[in-house]
């Protein structure tokens, strides 16, 4: 009895595999989980560790050492996001032509080095430069890994994998708080303040992870040269996706711009996703600053430690929430009702924060519950991938466009609604949060309407039928090879696959 003898019933029970999945496909999915999710999660965890370190460093002595008065923290945040916005779409476009197994890890090495440089800055201007280049080099990480993950799995597998991947964000943010707490004990070692040690240790964590990517990470299925997958497994991976209606790469050309502009998911999800990503924003930096200024204002070492630890709770609850809603939405076979449930709660919490003059316990509840509402965010990504299954390039660019909207909001919101000088009240910010919470609830039915309209009218049905027919052709080729002596060449396989497309 092998390990899978004991694990398969549990995996079936939690919905990790459907009961009808053949053993060879389960072996493939287990391999994909290891090859893709391990590096994707580790690299994004390190990215969030490096990016969010500045906020914990800010409340741990950096603001005084570098004279970060007024809105300077907001400007540092703006420089990072401006760099990310500029390189968002070009980065994902490059991913469709460059080998992801080298491109993403190489960028990780570069942002690690700029994170190390942050530890040795002497003034605010040098810090601005470091933040800009961290933004440039970390751009391919999150959105690039999203593209790879959503290019390998069946639709009923996407929710759970996206949830696991999403959880690296709160885990990175949580660990930053704990790490900064530990770095406070290094204060003065080597003549460096504790917050400088935070950036040094972040770099030590980041660089080895990039090596894992270069060794194990695969490219998209139809351009995969991974040594860890057999030719039969690579073929099975392509067949699985074709059966689900996921189109292989068509190659990059200027026609993709027209296809992106004409696809309703790009623009509908640009609005919905960015509304949904911004409504729980008070559970991040505003919550940290509320703890720092209201809950523990004395700023003793014990207070700083408590602020760093309590700031992680909203992230921890979002991990539980992400997994719950992922399994629930995969079981239900839709994404909208999970978003609706979280949307109602996020509106209630933002109203509490707007009122503000409530017991501290209720404020604490509102911040933590907003962290819970962060959980279903990953479902929007899975929904986009499902709606754009028929075009890999459009899916990749659309995910980048949607994420670019997130970056724009991340740049603009702290400079307008949540200015650092307004802490901890953030009156304008909480008004903004309540307003977009209402609009978010009104937007949820829109993609549902377009999705059902497309099904009713058969829009993109021809493309989907063609893709599924190709899967059948690929299956026939496999059976021919198995039945014969295995002498069919790769060119003959391609010719047969072309004939299947033509006949369909």
C-alpha positions in Angstrom: 0.0 0.0 0.0 1.5 3.3 -1.1 1.1 6.7 0.4 -1.6 7.6 -2.1 -3.7 4.6 -0.8 -4.2 6.5 2.4 -4.3 10.0 1.0 -6.7 9.6 -1.9 -9.8 9.0 0.2 -9.0 12.1 2.2 -8.2 14.1 -1.0 -11.6 13.0 -2.5 -13.4 13.9 0.7 -12.1 17.5 0.8 -12.6 17.8 -3.0 -9.0 18.0 -3.9 -9.6 15.3 -6.6 -12.9 14.3 -8.1 -13.7 10.6 -7.4 -13.6 9.7 -11.1 -10.1 11.1 -11.7 -7.8 8.3 -13.0 -4.6 7.5 -11.1 -2.2 8.8 -13.8 -4.0 12.1 -13.7 -3.8 12.3 -9.9 -0.1 11.7 -10.1 0.2 14.5 -12.7 -1.8 16.9 -10.5 0.3 16.1 -7.5 3.4 16.8 -9.5 1.9 20.1 -10.7 1.1 21.1 -7.2 4.7 20.5 -6.2 6.4 22.1 -9.2 4.1 25.1 -9.5 2.6 25.9 -6.1 5.8 25.5 -4.1 7.8 28.1 -6.0 4.8 30.4 -6.8 3.8 30.5 -3.1 7.4 30.8 -1.9 8.3 33.6 -4.3 5.1 35.6 -3.7 5.5 35.1 0.1 9.1 36.5 -0.1 7.8 39.3 -2.3 5.2 40.4 0.2 7.8 40.0 2.9 10.1 42.4 1.2 7.4 44.9 0.0 5.6 45.1 3.4 8.8 45.3 5.5 8.8 49.0 5.0 5.5 49.4 7.0 6.7 47.5 10.0 10.1 49.2 9.8 8.2 52.6 9.7 6.6 51.9 13.1 9.8 50.4 14.5 12.2 53.3 14.2 12.7 54.0 10.5 10.4 57.0 10.5 12.6 58.8 13.1 15.9 57.7 11.7 15.1 58.9 8.1 12.8 61.8 9.0 9.7 60.3 7.3 7.4 63.1 8.4 4.0 64.1 6.9 3.0 62.1 3.8 6.4 60.6 3.1 5.3 57.1 3.8 2.5 57.6 1.3 5.0 58.9 -1.3 7.2 55.9 -0.8 4.2 53.7 -1.4 3.3 55.7 -4.5 6.7 55.3 -6.1 6.6 51.6 -5.6 3.2 51.3 -7.2 4.0 53.7 -10.0 6.8 51.4 -11.1 4.6 48.4 -10.8 1.9 50.0 -13.0 4.3 50.9 -15.8 5.7 47.4 -16.1 2.5 45.4 -15.4 1.2 44.7 -19.0 4.7 44.5 -20.6 5.7 42.0 -18.0 2.9 39.6 -18.7 3.3 40.1 -22.4 6.9 39.0 -22.1 5.8 35.9 -20.1 4.0 34.6 -23.2 7.3 34.6 -25.2 10.1 34.2 -22.5 10.7 31.1 -20.4 8.9 31.7 -17.1 11.2 29.3 -15.3 14.0 31.8 -15.8 12.3 35.2 -16.2 10.4 35.2 -12.8 13.4 33.9 -10.7 15.8 36.3 -12.3 13.5 39.2 -11.4 13.3 37.8 -7.8 17.1 38.0 -7.5 17.1 41.6 -8.6 14.3 42.7 -6.2 16.2 40.9 -3.4 19.3 43.0 -4.1 17.3 46.2 -4.1 15.7 45.1 -0.8 19.2 44.6 0.6 20.1 48.1 -0.6 17.1 49.5 1.5 18.9 48.3 4.6 21.8 50.8 4.0 20.0 53.9 2.8 21.0 57.1 4.5 18.1 59.4 3.6 14.6 59.7 2.2 15.8 60.2 -1.4 17.8 57.1 -1.4 14.9 55.2 0.0 12.7 56.5 -2.9 15.1 55.1 -5.4 15.2 51.7 -3.8 11.4 51.5 -3.6 11.1 52.3 -7.3 13.4 49.5 -8.4 11.8 47.0 -6.0 8.6 47.9 -7.7 10.1 47.4 -11.2 11.7 44.1 -10.5 8.9 42.5 -8.4 6.2 43.2 -11.1 6.4 39.8 -12.8 6.1 37.9 -9.5 2.4 38.0 -8.5 0.7 38.5 -11.8 3.2 36.1 -13.6 2.6 33.3 -11.1 -1.1 33.9 -11.4 -0.8 33.4 -15.2 1.2 30.2 -14.8 -1.2 28.7 -12.2 -4.3 29.5 -14.2 -2.7 27.9 -17.3 -2.3 24.3 -15.8 -5.4 23.4 -13.9 -9.0 22.3 -14.7 -11.8 24.7 -13.8 -12.9 22.8 -10.7 -9.3 22.8 -9.5 -8.7 26.5 -9.9 -10.5 27.9 -6.8 -8.4 25.9 -4.3 -5.1 26.4 -6.0 -5.7 30.2 -6.3 -6.7 30.2 -2.6 -3.5 28.5 -1.6 -1.5 30.9 -3.7 -3.4 33.9 -2.4 -2.6 32.9 1.2 1.1 33.6 0.6 0.1 37.3 0.7 -1.2 37.4 4.2 1.4 34.9 5.3 4.1 37.2 4.0 2.5 40.2 5.7 2.1 38.3 9.0 5.7 37.0 9.0 7.0 40.5 8.4 5.5 41.5 11.8 7.0 38.6 13.6 10.3 39.1 11.8 10.5 42.7 12.8 9.7 41.8 16.3 12.7 39.4 16.3 14.9 42.0 14.6 14.3 44.4 17.4 16.6 42.1 19.4 19.4 42.8 16.8 19.2 46.5 17.4 22.7 47.9 17.6 24.4 44.7 16.3 27.0 45.6 13.7 26.1 49.2 14.3 22.8 48.8 12.6 19.3 49.5 13.8 16.8 46.7 14.2 14.7 47.9 11.2 17.8 47.7 8.9 18.3 44.1 10.0 14.8 43.4 8.8 15.7 44.2 5.2 18.9 42.2 5.4 17.2 39.1 6.6 14.4 39.5 4.0 17.1 39.4 1.3 18.7 36.3 2.8 15.3 34.6 2.6 14.6 35.8 -1.0 17.7 34.8 -2.9 17.6 31.0 -2.3 13.9 30.9 -3.3 14.8 32.1 -6.8 17.1 29.1 -7.2 14.2 26.8 -6.5 12.3 28.4 -9.4 15.1 28.0 -11.9 15.3 24.3 -11.0 11.7 23.2 -10.7 9.3 25.8 -12.1 7.6 24.9 -15.5 6.4 27.2 -18.3 2.9 27.0 -19.7 1.8 23.5 -20.8 2.3 23.9 -24.6 5.8 25.4 -24.1 6.9 23.2 -21.2 10.5 21.9 -21.2 10.4 20.7 -17.5 12.7 17.7 -16.9 10.4 16.7 -14.1 7.4 15.8 -16.3 7.5 12.9 -18.7 6.4 13.3 -22.3 3.2 11.4 -21.5 2.5 13.7 -18.6 3.1 16.8 -20.7 0.6 15.5 -23.3 -1.9 14.6 -20.6 -1.6 18.1 -19.1 -2.5 19.6 -22.5 -5.3 17.2 -23.0 -6.9 18.0 -19.6 -6.9 21.7 -20.5 -8.3 21.2 -24.0 -11.2 19.1 -22.5 -12.0 22.1 -20.3 -12.0 24.5 -23.2 -8.7 26.1 -22.4 -7.1 27.3 -25.7 -3.3 26.7 -26.2 -1.1 29.7 -27.1 -1.8 31.4 -30.4 1.3 33.5 -30.3 1.8 37.2 -29.7 0.7 39.6 -32.5 -1.0 43.0 -32.8 -4.4 41.3 -33.1 -4.3 40.5 -29.4 -5.1 44.2 -28.7 -8.3 44.0 -30.6 -9.2 40.7 -28.8 -8.5 42.2 -25.4 -10.6 45.4 -26.1 -13.5 43.3 -27.4 -13.6 40.9 -24.4 -16.1 42.0 -21.8 -14.3 40.1 -18.9 -11.4 42.5 -19.2 -13.5 45.6 -18.4 -16.2 44.1 -16.2 -13.7 42.4 -13.9 -11.4 45.4 -14.0 -14.2 47.3 -12.2 -15.5 44.5 -10.0 -12.1 43.0 -9.0 -10.7 46.4 -8.1 -13.7 47.4 -6.1 -13.5 44.1 -4.2 -9.7 44.4 -3.6 -10.1 48.0 -2.2 -13.1 47.6 0.1 -11.1 45.7 2.8 -8.2 48.1 2.6 -8.7 49.5 6.1 -7.6 46.1 7.5 -4.1 46.8 6.3 -2.1 50.0 7.0 -5.0 51.9 8.6 -5.4 49.0 11.1 -1.7 49.0 11.8 -1.7 52.8 12.4 -4.8 52.6 14.6 -3.1 50.0 16.8 0.0 52.2 16.9 -1.7 55.5 17.7 -4.9 54.5 19.6 -4.7 51.1 21.1 -1.0 51.2 22.1 0.2 54.9 22.0 2.9 54.7 24.7 5.5 53.4 22.2 7.4 51.3 24.7 9.2 48.2 23.5 6.3 46.1 24.8 3.8 48.3 22.9 5.8 48.1 19.6 5.9 44.3 20.0 2.2 44.1 20.7 1.4 46.3 17.6 3.6 44.1 15.4 1.9 40.9 16.7 -1.7 42.2 16.6 -1.3 43.6 13.1 -1.0 40.0 11.9 -4.4 38.8 13.1 -6.4 40.3 10.1 -4.0 38.5 7.8 -4.4 35.2 9.7 -8.2 35.3 9.5 -8.0 35.9 5.7 -6.1 32.6 5.3 -8.9 30.7 6.9 -11.5 32.7 4.9 -9.6 32.0 1.6 -9.6 28.3 2.1 -13.2 28.2 3.2 -14.6 30.1 0.3 -12.3 28.3 -2.2 -13.6 24.9 -1.2 -17.2 26.2 -1.0 -17.1 27.9 -4.4 -15.5 24.8 -6.1 -18.2 22.7 -4.5 -21.0 25.1 -5.6 -19.5 25.5 -9.1 -19.7 29.3 -9.1 -17.9 32.3 -7.6 -20.6 35.0 -7.2 -22.3 33.9 -4.1 -19.1 33.8 -2.0 -18.3 37.4 -3.2 -21.8 38.4 -2.3 -21.6 37.1 1.3 -18.2 38.8 1.8 -19.5 42.0 0.2 -22.4 42.3 2.7 -20.0 41.9 5.7 -17.4 44.3 4.3 -20.1 47.0 3.9 -21.2 46.6 7.6 -17.5 46.8 8.8 -16.8 49.9 6.8 -19.9 51.6 8.3 -18.6 50.8 11.8 -15.2 52.4 10.9 -16.9 55.4 9.5 -18.9 56.0 12.7 -15.5 55.5 14.6 -16.8 56.6 18.0 -17.6 53.1 19.1 -16.0 50.8 21.7 -12.5 49.7 20.9 -13.6 46.1 20.9 -16.1 46.9 18.0 -13.4 48.7 16.1 -11.1 45.8 16.5 -13.9 43.4 15.3 -14.4 45.6 12.2 -10.7 45.5 11.3 -10.4 41.8 11.8 -13.7 41.0 9.9 -12.4 43.1 7.0 -9.4 40.7 7.0 -11.9 37.8 6.7 -13.5 39.5 3.7 -10.1 39.6 2.0 -10.3 35.8 1.7 -12.5 35.4 -1.4 -10.4 37.9 -3.4 -8.7 35.0 -5.2 -12.0 33.8 -6.6 -12.2 36.8 -8.9 -8.9 35.6 -10.5 -10.4 32.1 -11.0 -13.6 33.6 -12.5 -11.6 35.6 -15.0 -9.6 32.5 -16.0 -12.8 30.5 -16.6 -14.5 33.3 -18.6 -11.4 33.6 -20.9 -10.5 29.9 -21.2 -10.8 30.2 -25.0 -7.8 32.6 -25.4 -4.6 32.2 -23.5 -3.0 35.5 -24.6 -6.1 37.5 -23.9 -6.4 35.8 -20.5 -2.8 36.7 -19.7 -3.1 40.4 -20.8 -6.5 40.8 -19.1 -5.2 39.5 -15.8 -2.4 42.1 -16.1 -4.8 44.9 -17.0 -7.0 44.0 -14.0 -4.0 43.8 -11.7 -2.8 47.1 -13.1 -6.0 48.6 -11.8 -5.2 47.3 -8.4 -1.8 48.9 -8.6 -3.3 52.3 -9.6 -5.7 52.2 -6.7 -2.9 51.1 -4.3 -0.9 54.2 -5.5 -3.8 56.6 -5.4 -5.8 55.7 -2.3 -3.0 56.3 0.3 -2.3 59.7 -1.4 -6.0 60.8 -1.4 -8.4 59.0 0.8 -6.0 57.5 3.4 -3.3 60.1 3.8 -0.8 59.3 6.6 -1.4 62.8 8.1 -5.0 61.9 8.7 -4.2 58.9 10.9 -5.8 57.3 12.8 -9.3 58.7 12.0 -9.1 58.6 8.2 -12.6 60.1 7.9 -12.4 60.6 4.1 -11.0 57.1 3.6 -13.8 55.5 5.5 -16.4 57.4 3.5 -14.7 56.2 0.3 -14.7 52.6 1.6 -18.4 52.7 2.4 -19.3 54.1 -1.0 -17.3 51.6 -3.0 -18.7 48.8 -0.8 -22.2 49.7 -2.0 -21.1 49.9 -5.7 -19.3 46.5 -5.3 -22.5 44.8 -4.3 -24.3 46.3 -7.3 -21.6 45.1 -9.6 -21.6 41.4 -8.6 -24.5 40.5 -10.9 -23.0 42.1 -14.0 -20.4 39.4 -14.9 -23.0 36.8 -14.0 -25.4 38.3 -16.5 -22.7 38.4 -19.3 -21.6 34.8 -18.6 -25.1 33.4 -18.8 -25.8 35.5 -21.9 -22.8 34.1 -23.6 -23.9 30.5 -22.7 -27.5 31.2 -23.9 -26.4 32.7 -27.2 -23.6 30.2 -27.8 -20.9 33.0 -27.9 -17.5 31.4 -28.1 -19.1 28.0 -28.3 -17.4 27.3 -31.6 -14.0 28.0 -30.1 -14.8 25.8 -27.1 -16.0 22.9 -29.3 -12.8 23.2 -31.4 -10.6 23.0 -28.4 -12.5 20.0 -27.0 -12.3 18.3 -30.4 -8.5 18.8 -30.3 -8.4 17.0 -26.9 -10.2 14.1 -28.5 -7.7 14.0 -31.3 -4.8 14.1 -28.9 -6.4 11.2 -27.0 -6.7 9.2 -30.2 -3.0 9.8 -31.0 -2.0 8.6 -27.5 -4.0 5.4 -28.0 -2.4 4.8 -31.4 1.0 5.1 -29.9 0.2 2.8 -27.0 -1.4 0.2 -29.4 1.5 0.3 -31.9 5.3 0.3 -31.5 5.6 3.9 -30.4 7.1 4.9 -33.7 4.9 7.9 -34.5 7.0 11.0 -34.6 6.3 14.3 -33.0 5.7 15.9 -36.4 3.2 13.2 -37.3 1.4 13.9 -34.0 1.2 17.6 -34.9 -0.1 16.8 -38.4 -2.8 14.6 -36.9 -3.8 17.3 -34.5 -4.1 19.8 -37.3 -6.4 17.4 -39.1 -8.6 17.0 -36.0 -9.0 20.8 -36.0 -9.8 20.9 -39.7 -12.5 18.2 -39.4 -14.1 19.8 -36.4 
